[in-house]
């Protein structure tokens, strides 16, 4: 089943030289292209672009591969382009786990001659909410010789 990326392109920054066109993936849909377009339409209707900050009106247009949102600002119109794109690969995605096939033999039970793997330790629990290398208790807390 294909995986579709829901992509938004919009202007960021102000002025002639401060503006830049930015792209972002706002979600993924696994299924048909029509299902992805339906999900993209819902996202496009609810999307709040960076500019303008005080919109006067919004108009959503359908295109061949997605939608075009035109937002009238106080001084000028701004637009966002929404498209669906089939994801072919993702270098950051984890490798899929392969199930052993019938042709591959199962590993033998360890004997006294083969080293045994370490038993897993206790679960360390969830990671901290943030980790910046800052200790939970500062080293100076509780010292008497401080001014």
Z-matrix of the N, CA and C atoms (Angstrom, degrees):
N
C 1 1.451
C 2 1.533 1 108.12
N 3 1.318 2 118.64 1 128.02
C 4 1.468 3 120.23 2 -177.55
C 5 1.528 4 112.10 3 -68.86
N 6 1.326 5 114.24 4 152.88
C 7 1.477 6 122.46 5 177.26
C 8 1.519 7 106.97 6 -111.32
N 9 1.315 8 116.34 7 128.04
C 10 1.467 9 122.41 8 -176.06
C 11 1.516 10 109.34 9 -111.44
N 12 1.321 11 115.77 10 136.19
C 13 1.453 12 121.56 11 174.15
C 14 1.517 13 109.48 12 -95.09
N 15 1.316 14 116.45 13 135.48
C 16 1.462 15 122.34 14 175.98
C 17 1.528 16 106.50 15 -97.15
N 18 1.322 17 116.15 16 110.41
C 19 1.458 18 122.64 17 -169.59
C 20 1.526 19 110.12 18 -110.63
N 21 1.344 20 116.03 19 136.80
C 22 1.461 21 121.35 20 174.31
C 23 1.520 22 108.22 21 -122.48
N 24 1.331 23 115.89 22 137.87
C 25 1.459 24 123.08 23 174.91
C 26 1.519 25 107.01 24 -122.17
N 27 1.345 26 115.75 25 130.85
C 28 1.454 27 119.60 26 -179.34
C 29 1.517 28 109.94 27 -150.25
N 30 1.335 29 115.53 28 162.46
C 31 1.458 30 121.66 29 177.41
C 32 1.517 31 109.97 30 -83.85
N 33 1.330 32 114.81 31 137.75
C 34 1.459 33 121.47 32 173.06
C 35 1.519 34 108.08 33 -121.54
N 36 1.292 35 117.76 34 155.31
C 37 1.460 36 121.76 35 178.49
C 38 1.516 37 112.08 36 86.75
N 39 1.339 38 115.25 37 174.98
C 40 1.459 39 122.63 38 -178.94
C 41 1.512 40 110.05 39 -126.01
N 42 1.315 41 116.13 40 164.56
C 43 1.460 42 122.07 41 174.66
C 44 1.515 43 112.88 42 75.34
N 45 1.313 44 115.27 43 175.48
C 46 1.466 45 119.74 44 -178.29
C 47 1.519 46 111.87 45 -70.04
N 48 1.309 47 117.60 46 -40.18
C 49 1.454 48 120.00 47 -175.21
C 50 1.517 49 112.88 48 -98.25
N 51 1.316 50 117.43 49 -14.23
C 52 1.456 51 120.58 50 179.92
C 53 1.512 52 113.77 51 -88.13
N 54 1.322 53 116.93 52 -13.04
C 55 1.458 54 120.27 53 -178.97
C 56 1.515 55 111.19 54 -77.74
N 57 1.323 56 115.16 55 143.25
C 58 1.454 57 119.69 56 172.38
C 59 1.517 58 108.74 57 -146.67
N 60 1.309 59 115.36 58 148.88
C 61 1.453 60 123.01 59 -179.29
C 62 1.518 61 106.52 60 -86.14
N 63 1.313 62 118.08 61 126.85
C 64 1.452 63 122.81 62 -175.41
C 65 1.521 64 109.95 63 -121.49
N 66 1.313 65 116.67 64 146.01
C 67 1.462 66 121.92 65 179.52
C 68 1.524 67 108.90 66 -122.35
N 69 1.322 68 115.46 67 146.57
C 70 1.459 69 120.89 68 177.30
C 71 1.517 70 110.44 69 -152.62
N 72 1.312 71 115.93 70 150.38
C 73 1.463 72 121.69 71 175.82
C 74 1.521 73 106.48 72 -97.77
N 75 1.333 74 116.30 73 119.68
C 76 1.460 75 120.03 74 -175.83
C 77 1.522 76 112.29 75 -99.39
N 78 1.325 77 117.34 76 0.74
C 79 1.459 78 120.02 77 177.36
C 80 1.513 79 111.63 78 167.60
N 81 1.328 80 115.04 79 174.80
C 82 1.457 81 122.49 80 177.15
C 83 1.521 82 108.96 81 -133.95
N 84 1.337 83 115.53 82 149.55
C 85 1.458 84 121.82 83 176.86
C 86 1.517 85 107.39 84 -134.57
N 87 1.329 86 116.06 85 131.45
C 88 1.458 87 120.20 86 173.71
C 89 1.520 88 107.03 87 -103.43
N 90 1.319 89 115.45 88 123.81
C 91 1.456 90 120.26 89 -177.70
C 92 1.512 91 110.10 90 152.31
N 93 1.308 92 115.55 91 -151.30
C 94 1.463 93 120.56 92 -178.53
C 95 1.528 94 110.50 93 -83.26
N 96 1.311 95 115.23 94 166.30
C 97 1.467 96 121.14 95 178.48
C 98 1.529 97 110.60 96 -64.22
N 99 1.319 98 116.62 97 -36.34
C 100 1.469 99 120.57 98 179.21
C 101 1.521 100 111.01 99 -65.46
N 102 1.345 101 117.18 100 -38.40
C 103 1.462 102 119.91 101 177.03
C 104 1.528 103 110.45 102 -65.68
N 105 1.330 104 116.30 103 -38.57
C 106 1.465 105 120.15 104 178.11
C 107 1.521 106 110.90 105 -65.69
N 108 1.338 107 117.54 106 -41.61
C 109 1.467 108 120.19 107 177.84
C 110 1.523 109 111.64 108 -64.28
N 111 1.339 110 117.38 109 -37.40
C 112 1.466 111 120.51 110 178.05
C 113 1.536 112 110.38 111 -64.58
N 114 1.328 113 117.09 112 -42.52
C 115 1.464 114 120.49 113 178.06
C 116 1.525 115 110.91 114 -66.78
N 117 1.334 116 116.67 115 -37.40
C 118 1.461 117 120.71 116 179.25
C 119 1.525 118 110.95 117 -65.85
N 120 1.313 119 117.44 118 -37.53
C 121 1.470 120 120.10 119 179.44
C 122 1.524 121 110.81 120 -62.31
N 123 1.327 122 116.42 121 -42.83
C 124 1.467 123 119.93 122 178.60
C 125 1.524 124 109.95 123 -61.25
N 126 1.347 125 116.64 124 -43.95
C 127 1.465 126 120.37 125 179.17
C 128 1.525 127 111.40 126 -64.83
N 129 1.337 128 117.20 127 -40.12
C 130 1.464 129 121.14 128 -178.25
C 131 1.528 130 110.97 129 -66.78
N 132 1.317 131 117.54 130 -37.85
C 133 1.468 132 120.48 131 179.74
C 134 1.526 133 111.76 132 -66.33
N 135 1.326 134 117.29 133 -32.99
C 136 1.463 135 121.64 134 -177.07
C 137 1.523 136 113.35 135 -94.94
N 138 1.321 137 118.00 136 -7.79
C 139 1.464 138 122.19 137 -172.88
C 140 1.522 139 111.36 138 -65.55
N 141 1.335 140 115.75 139 135.39
C 142 1.465 141 122.79 140 176.37
C 143 1.525 142 107.38 141 -110.14
N 144 1.336 143 118.54 142 101.92
C 145 1.466 144 119.85 143 -178.78
C 146 1.524 145 111.69 144 -70.54
N 147 1.328 146 114.31 145 162.86
C 148 1.466 147 120.57 146 179.12
C 149 1.529 148 110.05 147 -65.08
N 150 1.327 149 116.67 148 -42.32
C 151 1.465 150 122.00 149 -179.68
C 152 1.518 151 110.17 150 -121.70
N 153 1.269 152 119.00 151 145.92
C 154 1.462 153 130.23 152 -6.79
C 155 1.520 154 110.70 153 -79.81
N 156 1.315 155 114.68 154 158.94
C 157 1.462 156 118.38 155 -178.97
C 158 1.524 157 111.90 156 -76.52
N 159 1.335 158 117.50 157 -28.88
C 160 1.469 159 121.82 158 177.89
C 161 1.526 160 109.19 159 -122.89
N 162 1.335 161 117.69 160 81.98
C 163 1.467 162 118.88 161 -177.19
C 164 1.527 163 111.99 162 -71.60
N 165 1.348 164 114.41 163 142.45
C 166 1.467 165 120.19 164 175.09
C 167 1.517 166 110.39 165 -90.34
N 168 1.339 167 117.26 166 -38.82
C 169 1.463 168 120.49 167 179.92
C 170 1.521 169 109.02 168 -155.18
N 171 1.348 170 114.68 169 162.71
C 172 1.466 171 122.15 170 179.40
C 173 1.522 172 108.31 171 -134.34
N 174 1.332 173 116.40 172 142.40
C 175 1.465 174 121.73 173 175.43
C 176 1.528 175 107.71 174 -137.47
N 177 1.335 176 116.18 175 130.91
C 178 1.460 177 121.55 176 -179.75
C 179 1.524 178 108.41 177 -111.46
N 180 1.340 179 116.67 178 128.00
C 181 1.460 180 122.99 179 -179.22
C 182 1.524 181 109.13 180 -118.40
N 183 1.330 182 115.88 181 143.74
C 184 1.454 183 120.62 182 176.09
C 185 1.523 184 109.54 183 -92.06
N 186 1.337 185 116.24 184 136.80
C 187 1.459 186 122.90 185 175.60
C 188 1.528 187 107.82 186 -118.41
N 189 1.316 188 116.39 187 -177.98
C 190 1.463 189 120.67 188 -178.42
C 191 1.529 190 111.88 189 -62.70
N 192 1.329 191 117.64 190 -43.40
C 193 1.461 192 121.21 191 -176.40
C 194 1.517 193 113.38 192 -108.99
N 195 1.313 194 118.35 193 6.72
C 196 1.452 195 119.04 194 -178.95
C 197 1.506 196 113.01 195 171.85
N 198 1.341 197 115.00 196 -135.80
C 199 1.458 198 121.23 197 -172.79
C 200 1.521 199 110.38 198 -140.74
N 201 1.325 200 115.02 199 156.70
C 202 1.454 201 123.04 200 176.52
C 203 1.521 202 107.08 201 -125.20
N 204 1.322 203 116.63 202 122.02
C 205 1.458 204 122.55 203 178.54
C 206 1.518 205 108.03 204 -105.50
N 207 1.340 206 116.51 205 120.34
C 208 1.464 207 122.19 206 177.84
C 209 1.525 208 107.09 207 -110.47
N 210 1.325 209 114.90 208 122.13
C 211 1.462 210 121.23 209 -177.87
C 212 1.514 211 107.69 210 -116.62
N 213 1.329 212 116.28 211 121.56
C 214 1.465 213 121.69 212 177.71
C 215 1.516 214 108.97 213 -83.20
N 216 1.327 215 115.59 214 121.80
C 217 1.450 216 121.27 215 176.44
C 218 1.510 217 110.32 216 -97.16
N 219 1.309 218 116.72 217 -174.58
C 220 1.460 219 121.72 218 179.33
C 221 1.522 220 110.41 219 -66.06
N 222 1.344 221 117.15 220 -42.06
C 223 1.454 222 120.79 221 -175.62
C 224 1.522 223 113.67 222 -102.48
N 225 1.328 224 118.15 223 -31.92
C 226 1.460 225 120.57 224 -174.38
C 227 1.525 226 110.04 225 -159.83
N 228 1.324 227 116.64 226 162.75
C 229 1.468 228 119.20 227 176.12
C 230 1.525 229 111.34 228 -82.18
N 231 1.317 230 116.30 229 152.23
C 232 1.461 231 124.29 230 175.60
C 233 1.522 232 106.73 231 -126.15
N 234 1.303 233 117.32 232 158.19
C 235 1.462 234 118.44 233 179.35
C 236 1.519 235 111.34 234 -141.71
N 237 1.328 236 114.55 235 155.93
C 238 1.463 237 123.83 236 175.06
C 239 1.524 238 107.04 237 -130.64
N 240 1.294 239 116.30 238 140.48
C 241 1.460 240 121.74 239 178.94
C 242 1.527 241 108.11 240 -112.74
N 243 1.330 242 116.48 241 129.23
C 244 1.455 243 123.18 242 179.80
C 245 1.524 244 108.30 243 -115.65
N 246 1.330 245 117.34 244 128.66
C 247 1.464 246 121.28 245 179.32
C 248 1.519 247 109.83 246 -136.87
N 249 1.333 248 114.74 247 156.97
C 250 1.460 249 121.05 248 170.29
C 251 1.517 250 106.98 249 -105.08
N 252 1.314 251 115.92 250 140.00
C 253 1.458 252 121.37 251 179.93
C 254 1.527 253 107.81 252 -139.69
N 255 1.323 254 115.76 253 133.08
C 256 1.461 255 119.54 254 178.93
C 257 1.526 256 109.41 255 -73.28
N 258 1.321 257 115.69 256 128.28
C 259 1.466 258 120.15 257 179.31
C 260 1.524 259 108.36 258 -82.63
N 261 1.336 260 115.88 259 120.29
C 262 1.455 261 121.06 260 -179.15
C 263 1.526 262 111.25 261 -90.44
N 264 1.324 263 117.71 262 -38.65
C 265 1.459 264 121.67 263 174.57
C 266 1.511 265 109.15 264 -159.12
N 267 1.327 266 115.21 265 165.69
C 268 1.457 267 121.95 266 178.07
C 269 1.521 268 107.06 267 -142.52
N 270 1.318 269 116.87 268 115.09
C 271 1.462 270 120.20 269 -177.40
C 272 1.522 271 112.04 270 -68.66
N 273 1.324 272 118.49 271 -21.06
C 274 1.455 273 121.64 272 -179.26
C 275 1.525 274 112.70 273 -89.60
N 276 1.330 275 117.95 274 -8.93
C 277 1.461 276 120.93 275 -178.16
C 278 1.522 277 110.00 276 -74.21
N 279 1.331 278 118.23 277 144.72
C 280 1.466 279 119.58 278 177.70
C 281 1.524 280 110.52 279 -68.49
N 282 1.330 281 115.26 280 150.85
C 283 1.459 282 119.99 281 177.88
C 284 1.517 283 109.44 282 -66.68
N 285 1.345 284 117.55 283 138.97
C 286 1.462 285 118.97 284 178.14
C 287 1.527 286 110.74 285 -67.14
N 288 1.326 287 116.48 286 145.68
C 289 1.453 288 121.88 287 -179.62
C 290 1.516 289 108.50 288 -80.11
N 291 1.331 290 115.69 289 126.53
C 292 1.462 291 120.35 290 179.65
C 293 1.510 292 109.51 291 -88.08
N 294 1.312 293 116.22 292 135.23
C 295 1.458 294 120.82 293 173.75
C 296 1.525 295 107.33 294 -82.93
N 297 1.333 296 118.44 295 140.91
C 298 1.466 297 119.07 296 179.75
C 299 1.524 298 109.64 297 -64.83
N 300 1.323 299 115.32 298 135.91
C 301 1.463 300 119.74 299 179.72
C 302 1.519 301 109.63 300 -86.76
N 303 1.313 302 116.32 301 169.68
C 304 1.462 303 121.56 302 -178.85
C 305 1.525 304 110.62 303 -67.18
N 306 1.324 305 118.73 304 -26.39
C 307 1.459 306 121.62 305 -178.35
C 308 1.527 307 111.61 306 -74.72
N 309 1.335 308 117.56 307 -25.40
C 310 1.452 309 120.08 308 -179.31
C 311 1.520 310 109.34 309 -87.22
N 312 1.348 311 117.48 310 127.41
C 313 1.471 312 119.37 311 179.27
C 314 1.520 313 110.40 312 -73.31
N 315 1.300 314 115.51 313 150.68
C 316 1.454 315 121.20 314 176.71
C 317 1.519 316 108.66 315 -71.51
N 318 1.333 317 120.01 316 145.31
C 319 1.458 318 120.10 317 177.40
C 320 1.524 319 110.20 318 -65.64
N 321 1.323 320 115.37 319 143.84
C 322 1.459 321 121.00 320 -178.94
C 323 1.521 322 110.07 321 -73.57
N 324 1.322 323 115.51 322 156.75
C 325 1.457 324 120.64 323 176.75
C 326 1.520 325 109.02 324 -64.88
N 327 1.321 326 119.10 325 142.29
C 328 1.465 327 119.37 326 179.26
C 329 1.525 328 111.13 327 -66.84
N 330 1.288 329 114.94 328 141.62
C 331 1.461 330 120.88 329 176.15
C 332 1.515 331 108.34 330 -106.92
N 333 1.321 332 116.70 331 -178.78
C 334 1.467 333 119.57 332 179.52
C 335 1.516 334 111.31 333 -65.57
N 336 1.355 335 117.81 334 -24.30
C 337 1.462 336 121.37 335 -178.89
C 338 1.529 337 111.72 336 -77.92
N 339 1.329 338 117.80 337 -26.06
C 340 1.462 339 120.42 338 -179.86
C 341 1.525 340 109.49 339 -95.20
N 342 1.323 341 117.20 340 138.35
C 343 1.471 342 118.71 341 179.72
C 344 1.525 343 110.87 342 -69.00
N 345 1.317 344 114.62 343 142.21
C 346 1.472 345 120.58 344 179.01
C 347 1.528 346 109.51 345 -90.45
N 348 1.325 347 114.72 346 149.03
C 349 1.466 348 120.09 347 177.46
C 350 1.522 349 109.13 348 -73.63
N 351 1.318 350 116.24 349 153.03
C 352 1.457 351 120.46 350 177.98
C 353 1.513 352 109.70 351 -67.02
N 354 1.302 353 115.19 352 145.51
C 355 1.458 354 119.90 353 174.44
C 356 1.527 355 108.03 354 -70.19
N 357 1.326 356 117.99 355 139.34
C 358 1.468 357 118.25 356 178.94
C 359 1.521 358 110.16 357 -66.01
N 360 1.311 359 115.63 358 141.07
C 361 1.459 360 121.47 359 179.97
C 362 1.522 361 110.35 360 -78.78
N 363 1.315 362 116.57 361 -175.69
C 364 1.470 363 119.52 362 178.51
C 365 1.526 364 110.53 363 -67.00
N 366 1.306 365 114.75 364 155.07
C 367 1.462 366 121.36 365 -179.92
C 368 1.528 367 108.73 366 -64.44
N 369 1.366 368 118.41 367 125.56
C 370 1.465 369 119.31 368 -178.29
C 371 1.514 370 113.72 369 -71.13
N 372 1.324 371 117.78 370 -10.54
C 373 1.454 372 120.24 371 -179.94
C 374 1.512 373 111.02 372 89.45
N 375 1.314 374 116.67 373 -177.38
C 376 1.463 375 119.23 374 -178.33
C 377 1.523 376 111.22 375 -70.25
N 378 1.335 377 116.61 376 151.81
C 379 1.464 378 118.87 377 177.34
C 380 1.528 379 110.20 378 -69.03
N 381 1.327 380 116.85 379 158.81
C 382 1.471 381 118.45 380 178.92
C 383 1.519 382 110.41 381 -62.99
N 384 1.330 383 115.74 382 156.15
C 385 1.461 384 120.63 383 -178.96
C 386 1.519 385 110.66 384 -59.89
N 387 1.295 386 118.05 385 -35.18
C 388 1.459 387 122.06 386 174.67
C 389 1.514 388 106.94 387 -149.60
N 390 1.303 389 115.78 388 150.93
C 391 1.454 390 120.10 389 -178.31
C 392 1.516 391 108.56 390 -136.80
N 393 1.323 392 116.38 391 101.02
C 394 1.457 393 121.17 392 179.14
C 395 1.521 394 110.43 393 -114.75
N 396 1.336 395 117.57 394 16.63
C 397 1.449 396 120.51 395 -179.69
C 398 1.525 397 112.89 396 75.82
N 399 1.323 398 117.59 397 15.80
C 400 1.459 399 121.61 398 -179.28
C 401 1.521 400 107.40 399 -95.72
N 402 1.343 401 118.16 400 125.20
C 403 1.468 402 119.43 401 179.83
C 404 1.521 403 110.51 402 -66.69
N 405 1.341 404 115.05 403 152.46
C 406 1.462 405 119.32 404 179.70
C 407 1.531 406 111.15 405 -67.43
N 408 1.341 407 116.52 406 -35.26
C 409 1.457 408 121.27 407 177.98
C 410 1.519 409 107.05 408 -117.93
N 411 1.333 410 119.13 409 122.52
C 412 1.469 411 120.08 410 -179.23
C 413 1.529 412 110.90 411 -65.94
N 414 1.341 413 115.14 412 149.85
C 415 1.468 414 120.57 413 -176.57
C 416 1.531 415 112.27 414 -67.16
N 417 1.316 416 118.38 415 -23.47
C 418 1.461 417 120.81 416 -177.72
C 419 1.523 418 112.83 417 -84.15
N 420 1.314 419 117.97 418 -10.79
C 421 1.467 420 120.80 419 -176.03
C 422 1.530 421 109.71 420 -68.59
N 423 1.298 422 116.06 421 127.34
C 424 1.454 423 121.56 422 176.97
C 425 1.532 424 113.70 423 89.60
N 426 1.309 425 119.38 424 1.29
C 427 1.473 426 121.35 425 177.92
C 428 1.519 427 109.33 426 -82.13
N 429 1.319 428 116.63 427 138.73
C 430 1.470 429 121.51 428 -176.69
C 431 1.520 430 111.97 429 -88.98
N 432 1.335 431 119.67 430 -24.59
C 433 1.449 432 121.29 431 -172.62
C 434 1.512 433 114.52 432 -85.83
N 435 1.307 434 118.48 433 16.67
C 436 1.460 435 120.87 434 -179.67
C 437 1.518 436 110.61 435 -91.41
N 438 1.366 437 118.22 436 145.68
C 439 1.470 438 120.36 437 -179.91
C 440 1.517 439 112.03 438 -69.27
